[in-house]
Amino acid sequence: MAALIDLVCAAHTKVGPEGPLVTTVDGTWAYCPTGGEEGHDWQKIEPTALEVLRAGMQAPTPQPAQ
């Protein structure tokens, strides 16, 4: 089973020339469509398959901070 993405970048919302980027942030899988190396605003989402995020389907909404 593939790992699920738990964070998305709210600062970069469009696919860029360097993206998308999949990385880890504090041990959690994170996705940024633009792929930039800085300026991220990581927001927690419901764990989602990478394929769903890449397909541009309805992205999960960020969850409130706990």
C-alpha positions, 0 to 999 in steps of 0.5 A, spaced: 500 500 500 502 506 498 503 512 503 498 517 504 499 524 503 497 528 510 500 535 508 499 540 502 502 546 501 497 552 501 502 557 499 503 554 492 496 551 489 498 551 481 503 546 478 509 549 476 515 547 472 519 544 478 513 540 481 509 537 483 514 535 490 513 530 494 517 530 501 517 529 508 515 534 513 517 532 520 516 525 518 509 526 515 508 525 507 507 532 504 505 534 497 506 541 493 503 542 486 508 547 484 515 544 487 518 550 490 524 549 495 521 554 499 515 559 502 511 553 503 505 553 508 503 546 510 496 544 512 494 538 515 489 534 510 485 528 511 490 522 509 489 522 501 492 518 496 498 521 491 494 519 485 488 523 487 492 530 489 495 529 482 489 528 478 486 535 481 480 531 484 477 535 489 482 536 494 481 535 501 480 541 505 485 543 511 483 540 518 483 545 524 489 545 528 488 541 534 
